[in-house]
């Protein structure tokens, strides 16, 4: 399925969406909470004077229209495009994670977003055997028509991209920088090959440097795009394990290649196997471990209403899903006191939003609005799996 990303880049709705996404002090989770409450990005912008007192402590500053127009023009000069999270071409598996990026910048074959994606990740200081196996597995995965996604880092990532380029499924590189900023520099040729025969993806504006804090955020996109994550080599504390844990939290399959307990580069993968990851020694293990292609994502984030100026999308925060578990009920709170009432229910342990709704005897929309008020006040912390807790001072 090809991904149609041919929307007018200067459409007022898209400009407003990009302005909010590029605003300082507004993370992706809060971005979608505001969209969910107000329906459209222009409505959020119009409401900002009323929200200023709550957003100011977060260092919020709305991006100017001129700055996002400059970004659009810079991206067009590179041959790239923007893809907004409320647009039909936005990948459903990525849209289903707890905090999907509001905007993606894309360079290359956007049709790869419509196929099935397998992440292949691992150590930067990979062994020769690890690189060889990553290349071979990625080549065979791509040869089965599946797309290999990785992070363009040294070691296993590089080998995975090289192997992915050799099959019809090709490869997607997710960057922790702007898509025109090549890191590490020695992967310049590989970056060019992927931009031509694969796809480069970033949530950041062109020209953004590869800062250390960007890479954990990059990992959630790798995990979110993939229906499964294969870790070839990883130390006991590594970004690859973070990607695997993020994938597991979103209900994706995790696979790992076993290795010698004498080599610290295998400590992380061996731990994954002890924790229940599928063991992989070849392509048949990969194919056997893959979840059913027809299985829908465990969560389906949505917008409260279709975005103006675009085909109706389905993106935002994870919705209330399924019946809540039975538990002690709390008296209903008066509508005006709902945020304070919810605050009394929350402790330091995360609590499902479904259960909050059940105990409040309030409508889902009323509870979501109250949760946004608590979040803006710094009294609430969100967790994966549509759970919340009291924010610690």
N, C-alpha and C positions, 0 to 999 in steps of 0.2 A: 504494500500500500504506500503510495507516494505521499509525501507531506507537502501540502500546498501552503507556502508561506509568502504568497504574492500580494498580501494586503498592502494598501496604500500606507507608506511609512509616515505620511504627514496627516493622516486621519486624526481629527481632534481627540477622539477617544484614545487612540494609541499614544498620542503625545501626552495626554494627561496621565495615562498608565505609566509611561516611561518616566515622567517627572516624579511621580510618587515613588517608583522603584529606585530611582537614583537619589532620593532625598537622604540627607544625613540623619542618622538616629532613628531610622525606621526599618527594622528587620523584616524578613519575609513573613514571619508569623503574624506580627502586628499589621503588616500591610494587608494581608488577607482578612484579618478581623475587621479592619476598617472598610474594606470593600464589601464584606458580608453585611455590615450594618447599613452602609449608605447606598449600596447597589452599583454605583459607578464611580470611577476615579475622579471625574469632575465634581461629583457631589461631595466626595471626601475633601477635595481642595476647597470647595465653597464652605465646608464646615470647619476648616482649620482655625479661623479666628476663635471659635468657641472651644476648640480643643487645645489651644496654645498653652494654657496654664498646665495641662497635664503632659503635653509633649515636650515642653521646654526642659524639664530635668533630664530628658533623654538626649539632649543636644540636637533636637530636631531642627532641620533647615530644609525647606522645600527647594528642590532643584528648579532652576529657572528654565523657561521654555527655550531660551537661546542656547543653553548648555546642552539640552537634549537634541535640539536641531543640529548642533555641531556634531554630536555623537552619531546621529543618523547619517550625516554626510560623510563622516570619517569611515563609518562602516561600509557605506555604499562604495567609497573609493577602493576599499579592500576587496570588494566583490561579495561582502557578507550581508546578512539580513538579521532583523530582530524577529523573535517569536515570543508573543505574550502568552501568559498562562491561561488566558480565557479564550484562546483561539483554537479552532478544531484540530490543527496540526500538532498542537502541544502533546507530547507523548503521555498517554494515560498512565503507564506505570510510574512516571516521574510525578505526574499530577497527584497521584495517590499517596505520596509520602507526607509526613507530618508538616514539613515546611518546604514546599516546592519553591524553586526560584521564580519570582514574578516575571522575569524576563530572561530569555536566552539569546545570545548572539551566536550566529551560525556561519560557518564558512565551508563550502564544499557540497557534498551530496545530502541534501536535506531529506531525500527519500529514505535514508537509513533510519530515520526516527520512526518510520512506520513498520519496521521489521522487528523480529525477536532479537534481543540483545543479551549477551553473556559477558560479564565482567571477568577479566583475567588480570590479577594484580599480584604484587609480591615485593620482595626486598630490592632496594636500590643496589646494595652491594652483593648482588646475586652471584651464586657459583656458576661455573661454566655449564655444569649439568642442568642447573635450574633454568638458565637462559635457553639452553637447547630444548628442554622439555616445554617451556612456555611457548617458544616459537612453533614447535611441532603441534602442540595442542591447539594453539590459536589458528594455525593453518588448517587443521582438520575441522575445527568448529566453523570457521569461515567457509570451508569447503562443503559443509552441510547446509549452507545458506543462512547461517546465523551470523549476526554481527558482533564483533569483539569490541568491547569498550574498556579503556584503561586511561591512565593519567599522564602519559607521555614523560614519566619520570625515567631516571636511569634504571638499568637492570631489567627486572621482569616486565615492567610496563613497556619499555622499548622493544623487548623481544616479542611481546604479545602483539603490538602494533605491526611489527614486521611480518609476523606470521599471518595476521588478519588480512593484510594487504594482498596476500597470495591466493585468497579464495574469493568466491563470488559474494560472500557476506560482507567483506571488507572490514573496516574498523572505524571507531569513533574515539577521538582523543578529547578528554575533558580537562581544561586548563584551570590553574589557580591564578591566572593572570588574564589580561586582555588577549583575545585570540590572535593578535598580531605580535605579541611579546613572547618570544621563544625561550623556554626554560626547560631543561638546561640548554645552553647555547649549542652544544655538540649535536643536538637533535634538529638542527635547522633543516637539513635535507629531508629527514623523516617527516617533519612538520609540513614541508612543501608537498611531499608525496601524499600525505593524508588529506591535505586541503584539496588536492586534485582528484584522488581516487576514493577518499573516505570523507570524514566529516570532523571538523574542529568545532568544539562547543565551549562556551564560557558564559557565566552569568554576569560577567563584569564588562565594563566599557572598554573599547579599544584603548590601548596605551597603558592600562593598569599594570603596575609592576607585580612580580610574583612574591608578595609578602607572605611571611610564614603563617599568619593567621588565616590566609585565604585557603590553604590546602585542606584543613579539616572540613571546611564548607564544600570544597570541591569533591571530597569523598562522598558526601551524601548524594551528589548528582550521579556519580558513577553507580552507586548502589541503587539509586532510584530508577535509573534507566534500565537496569538489568533485571531479568527474571531470575537470575542465579549469579552467584559470585564464586569464582574459583581462585583460591589462594595457592600459589605455587611454592613460594618460600616466604617466610616472615619470622622475624625475631619476636620475642615475647612481648615487646612493646613496640608497635609499629603502626603506621598509617594504614597498612593493608588490613590489620586486625580491626581497626576502626571501621573500615569499609565493610568488612564481613559482619561486624556487630550491627551496623546500621541496616544492612540488608536483612539480617535475621529479625531485627525489630519491626521491619516492614513486611514480614511474612515471606521473604524471598528465600530460595534455596541457597545453602552455603556448602561449598565443596573445598577439599584441601588435598594436597599431595603430601604423603608421608615422607619423613626423612630421618636421617640418623640422629639419635638423641645426643650424639657427641658434637653436633654442629649447631651453634646457637641460631643459625639462620633457619633452622627447622623447628625451633622451640614453639613458635607461634602456631604453625600449621599442625604440629602434633597436639597442641592444646585444643585447637579447634576440633580435631578428630575425637579427642576425649570428651568434648562437649557435645558431640553428636553430629558433626559435619559429615557429609558423604565422602568416603575415601575415593580418590581418583588416581589411577595409574595409567589411564589411556582414554581415548575418545569414547569408547563404549561406556565407560563408567560415567562420563559426563552426560551422555545422552540418556542413560538409564536414570540418572538422578534428577533430570529436568522435570519441573512440574508440568502438568497438562497445559498445553498451549491455549486451550479454550477456557482455562480457569480465570475468572475475573479477579482483579486486585482486591485485597481485603478491605480497602477503604476507597471511597469514591468522592473526593472533595468536590464541592459545588459552589457556585455563586448563588446568591439569593434571587437574582433575576438575570436574564440575558443582558450582555453588555451591548450598549448602543453602538451602532456602526460596525458590528461584526456579527458573524454567525454565532448563535447562542453557544456559550461555552459552559464547561462544568468544572470550575476551578475555585478553590479557596481553602478554607480550613476543613479538617475532617468533620463530617456531619455526625449527628447522633446516629448510631447504628445498632439496630436490634433491641430487643427487650433488655431492661436492666435486670441484674441479679436481685433476687429477693433479699431484703435486709430491713433493718429498723427504719420506720418512717418518721419524718419530722413534721411538725405543724407547718401549714402554709404561711408564708410571709406576706405582709402587705406589699403591693407592687413597688412602692417607693423605697421600701427597706430591703429589697431583694439583694443588692450587693452586700450589705452588712450581714444579712442572714446567711448568705453563701459563705462569707468569710468565717462565720462561726462553725461551719461544717468542715472546714479544711484544716488539715494538720500537715505535718512535714512529710508524711507518706502520700504518694500520689493516689488520687481517687478518680475513678472513671467519671467523665462528664455525664454519661447516661444516669449514673447513680445520683449525682447532684440534682439532675432534673427530676428524678423520681422522688427524692426526699423533699424537694422544694414545692412540689405540687404546682409547678409553673410551666408555662409553655416553653418548648425548646428555644424559640426566638427570644423570649424574655430572659431566659437564663443566659443565652449567648451574649445578649447586650449587657447584662450585669457582669458577666465574666470579662468582657472588654473593659468595662469601667474599672474593675479591680486590677486588671493588667495595666491599664494606663496609670493607675494610682500606685503601681509597684507593690501591690499586695498579693499578687498571684503569680505562680510559676507554672509554665506548661511543660508537659513531658510527652514523649512518644506514646502512641496508642490512645490518643484523645483522653489523656489524664491530666489532672491539675493538682497542685498542692499550694499550701501557704508559702509565700515568699519569705525567706529568712531575712531579718534586718541586717 
